[in-house]
Amino acid sequence: MSTPRLFLDDPLAEGAEVAGTPAQAHHLGTVLRRAAGDAVAVFNARDGEYAARIAHLRKDRCAFALDARLRPPAAEPDLRLVVAALKRDALDWVVEKATELGVSTIQPVVTRRTVVDRVNVERLAAIARGAAEQCERLSVPAIAAPLPLHAALDAWDGAPLLVAAERRGAAPIRHAAAALRLPCGWLVGPEGGFESAELDDATRRAFVTAVALGPRILRAETAAVAGLAVLQALAGDWTAT
């Protein structure tokens, strides 16, 4: 039976007792059928990962007694995803897979062809936490509040940003990615793609490079994950493994 991993934002230290969330209590007691005394691991990017035991467990309350540290905190890649707000299931899937791929920040953006009118940031943050617990990373990506595309670009800090632009005759992503090092970002449009004027505005910025993901037109969620995988392989922390 595998040991559950739980993200806790409170300070972690050997010998401490730290409270969990109601959702964690429900998951441990109702879904996993765990009880007081059972082993868990708790983690965050600031303090690392600790072996722990369930000290108390009720329907909506739990606490953990921390034992020895299993992993110290370590630097993680600054790989960012800027993605047009997609329909719920597609965006949920993108957040889960982007977390597994090691992104640091997910910035939803609103474009002219965006078809959704609301992004539930709290739900997406919960999905990211769950994915981080499963994939054994120490950090959980930040889920930013949605912004209009131009506002997200205006606020960008100048790190290289590649944008998926299959219909622009752009060079393959591997050419641009091979010359990059983190931090960098990946920008993906909505289901219907960016409007031409939006791509024109983006690529006028010195930090933006249009790239192509091969000969086929990909769904937005597929393009998001495929591009992140290429960037991790050629410019990110996959190069160290």
C-alpha positions as CSV (number, residue, x, y, z in Angstrom):
1,M,0.0,0.0,0.0
2,S,1.6,3.3,-1.1
3,T,2.1,6.1,1.4
4,P,-0.2,9.1,0.7
5,R,1.6,12.4,0.0
6,L,-0.1,15.6,1.2
7,F,0.8,19.2,0.4
8,L,0.7,21.5,3.5
9,D,1.5,25.2,3.3
10,D,2.2,25.5,7.1
11,P,5.8,25.4,8.3
12,L,7.1,21.8,8.5
13,A,9.7,20.6,11.0
14,E,10.6,17.3,12.7
15,G,8.6,16.9,15.9
16,A,5.9,19.3,14.9
17,E,2.1,18.5,14.7
18,V,0.5,20.2,11.7
19,A,-3.2,20.4,10.9
20,G,-4.5,19.2,7.5
21,T,-7.5,20.5,5.6
22,P,-11.1,19.2,5.6
23,A,-10.6,17.9,2.1
24,Q,-7.5,15.9,3.2
25,A,-9.4,14.5,6.2
26,H,-12.2,13.4,3.9
27,H,-9.8,11.8,1.4
28,L,-7.8,10.0,4.0
29,G,-10.7,8.7,6.0
30,T,-13.4,8.1,3.4
31,V,-11.5,7.4,0.2
32,L,-8.3,5.8,1.4
33,R,-9.7,4.3,4.6
34,R,-6.7,5.4,6.7
35,A,-6.7,5.9,10.5
36,A,-4.8,7.5,13.2
37,G,-1.2,6.1,13.3
38,D,-1.0,5.4,9.6
39,A,2.0,6.7,7.7
40,V,1.8,9.7,5.3
41,A,4.3,12.1,3.8
42,V,3.8,15.8,3.9
43,F,5.6,18.4,1.8
44,N,6.0,21.9,0.5
45,A,8.6,23.7,-1.6
46,R,9.8,25.9,1.4
47,D,10.6,23.1,3.9
48,G,10.9,19.9,1.8
49,E,9.2,16.5,2.5
50,Y,8.7,14.8,5.8
51,A,7.7,11.3,6.9
52,A,4.6,11.7,9.2
53,R,1.9,9.8,10.9
54,I,-1.8,10.6,11.2
55,A,-2.1,12.0,14.7
56,H,-5.9,12.7,14.6
57,L,-8.5,12.0,12.0
58,R,-12.2,12.9,12.0
59,K,-14.7,13.4,9.2
60,D,-13.5,17.0,8.4
61,R,-10.4,17.4,10.6
62,C,-7.0,15.8,10.7
63,A,-3.5,16.5,12.0
64,F,-0.1,15.0,11.3
65,A,2.9,14.3,13.6
66,L,6.1,14.9,11.6
67,D,9.1,12.6,11.8
68,A,12.4,12.8,9.9
69,R,12.8,14.9,6.8
70,L,12.9,12.8,3.6
71,R,13.9,15.4,1.1
72,P,15.3,19.0,1.6
73,P,13.9,21.8,-0.4
74,A,15.4,22.2,-3.9
75,A,15.2,24.6,-6.8
76,E,12.5,23.6,-9.3
77,P,12.2,24.8,-13.0
78,D,10.7,28.1,-13.8
79,L,8.7,26.9,-16.8
80,R,5.5,28.9,-17.3
81,L,2.3,28.1,-19.2
82,V,0.1,30.9,-20.6
83,V,-3.1,29.2,-21.9
84,A,-6.3,30.6,-23.3
85,A,-9.2,29.7,-21.0
86,L,-10.6,26.4,-22.3
87,K,-13.8,24.5,-21.5
88,R,-13.8,23.0,-18.0
89,D,-12.8,19.4,-18.7
90,A,-10.0,20.5,-21.1
91,L,-8.6,23.1,-18.8
92,D,-8.7,20.8,-15.8
93,W,-6.7,18.2,-17.8
94,V,-4.2,20.8,-18.9
95,V,-3.6,22.0,-15.3
96,E,-3.1,18.4,-14.1
97,K,-0.7,17.5,-16.9
98,A,1.2,20.8,-16.7
99,T,1.7,20.2,-13.0
100,E,3.1,16.7,-13.7
101,L,5.4,18.3,-16.3
102,G,6.8,20.7,-13.8
103,V,5.4,24.1,-14.6
104,S,5.8,26.9,-12.0
105,T,2.9,29.1,-13.1
106,I,-0.3,28.7,-15.1
107,Q,-1.7,31.9,-16.4
108,P,-5.2,31.6,-18.0
109,V,-5.8,34.3,-20.6
110,V,-8.9,35.6,-22.4
111,T,-8.6,35.9,-26.2
112,R,-11.1,37.0,-28.9
113,R,-12.1,33.4,-29.6
114,T,-12.3,32.3,-25.9
115,V,-15.7,30.6,-25.4
116,V,-15.8,30.3,-21.6
117,D,-16.8,33.3,-19.4
118,R,-15.5,32.1,-16.1
119,V,-12.4,30.3,-14.8
120,N,-12.7,28.6,-11.3
121,V,-9.2,29.4,-10.0
122,E,-9.8,27.6,-6.7
123,R,-10.8,24.4,-8.4
124,L,-7.8,24.5,-10.7
125,A,-5.5,25.1,-7.7
126,A,-7.0,22.0,-6.0
127,I,-6.3,20.0,-9.2
128,A,-2.7,21.3,-9.2
129,R,-2.3,20.3,-5.5
130,G,-3.6,16.8,-6.2
131,A,-1.3,16.3,-9.2
132,A,1.7,17.6,-7.3
133,E,1.0,15.0,-4.5
134,Q,0.8,12.2,-7.1
135,C,3.9,13.1,-9.2
136,E,6.3,13.6,-6.2
137,R,7.2,17.2,-6.9
138,L,7.7,19.5,-3.9
139,S,6.0,22.6,-5.2
140,V,2.5,23.3,-6.5
141,P,2.2,25.6,-9.5
142,A,0.6,29.0,-8.9
143,I,-2.7,29.4,-10.7
144,A,-3.0,33.1,-11.7
145,A,-6.3,34.9,-12.1
146,P,-7.4,35.2,-15.7
147,L,-6.2,38.2,-17.7
148,P,-6.9,39.5,-21.2
149,L,-4.1,38.3,-23.5
150,H,-2.7,41.8,-24.1
151,A,-2.6,42.4,-20.3
152,A,-0.7,39.2,-19.6
153,L,1.8,40.1,-22.3
154,D,2.2,43.6,-21.0
155,A,2.9,42.2,-17.5
156,W,5.4,39.6,-18.8
157,D,8.9,40.0,-17.3
158,G,10.8,39.5,-20.6
159,A,11.6,35.8,-20.3
160,P,11.5,34.0,-23.6
161,L,7.9,33.1,-24.5
162,L,7.2,30.7,-27.4
163,V,3.7,30.8,-29.0
164,A,2.0,28.0,-30.9
165,A,1.4,29.4,-34.4
166,E,1.0,26.4,-36.8
167,R,-0.7,28.4,-39.6
168,R,2.0,31.1,-39.7
169,G,4.7,29.0,-41.4
170,A,6.8,29.2,-38.2
171,A,9.9,27.2,-37.6
172,P,9.7,23.9,-35.6
173,I,9.6,24.4,-31.9
174,R,12.8,22.3,-31.5
175,H,14.9,25.0,-33.1
176,A,13.9,27.7,-30.7
177,A,13.7,25.5,-27.6
178,A,17.2,24.1,-28.1
179,A,18.6,27.6,-27.7
180,L,16.7,28.4,-24.6
181,R,17.3,28.0,-20.9
182,L,14.8,28.5,-18.1
183,P,13.0,30.7,-17.2
184,C,10.8,30.6,-20.3
185,G,7.1,30.2,-21.2
186,W,4.7,28.5,-23.6
187,L,1.7,30.3,-24.9
188,V,-1.3,28.4,-26.4
189,G,-4.5,29.8,-27.9
190,P,-8.2,28.8,-27.6
191,E,-10.1,26.0,-29.4
192,G,-10.5,28.2,-32.5
193,G,-6.9,29.5,-32.4
194,F,-5.6,33.0,-32.1
195,E,-7.0,35.7,-34.4
196,S,-4.3,37.1,-36.8
197,A,-4.2,40.4,-35.0
198,E,-3.6,38.8,-31.7
199,L,-0.6,36.9,-33.1
200,D,0.7,40.0,-34.7
201,D,0.5,41.9,-31.4
202,A,2.2,39.0,-29.6
203,T,5.1,38.5,-32.0
204,R,5.9,42.3,-32.2
205,R,7.2,41.9,-28.7
206,A,10.9,41.0,-28.6
207,F,10.5,38.2,-26.1
208,V,7.9,36.3,-28.2
209,T,8.8,33.7,-30.8
210,A,6.2,31.9,-33.0
211,V,6.9,28.2,-33.4
212,A,5.1,25.2,-35.0
213,L,4.3,21.8,-33.4
214,G,4.6,19.7,-36.6
215,P,2.4,19.1,-39.6
216,R,-0.9,18.4,-37.8
217,I,-3.3,20.9,-36.2
218,L,-3.6,20.0,-32.5
219,R,-6.4,20.6,-30.1
220,A,-5.5,23.4,-27.7
221,E,-5.0,21.0,-24.7
222,T,-2.8,18.7,-26.8
223,A,-0.7,21.6,-27.9
224,A,-0.3,22.9,-24.3
225,V,1.1,19.5,-23.1
226,A,3.1,18.8,-26.2
227,G,4.9,22.1,-26.1
228,L,5.7,21.8,-22.4
229,A,7.2,18.4,-23.0
230,V,9.5,19.7,-25.7
231,L,10.6,22.7,-23.5
232,Q,11.3,20.4,-20.6
233,A,13.3,18.0,-22.8
234,L,15.4,20.7,-24.6
235,A,15.6,23.6,-22.1
236,G,14.2,22.4,-18.8
237,D,15.1,20.0,-16.0
238,W,14.7,16.8,-18.1
239,T,18.2,17.6,-19.4
240,A,19.6,16.8,-15.9
241,T,18.1,13.3,-15.7
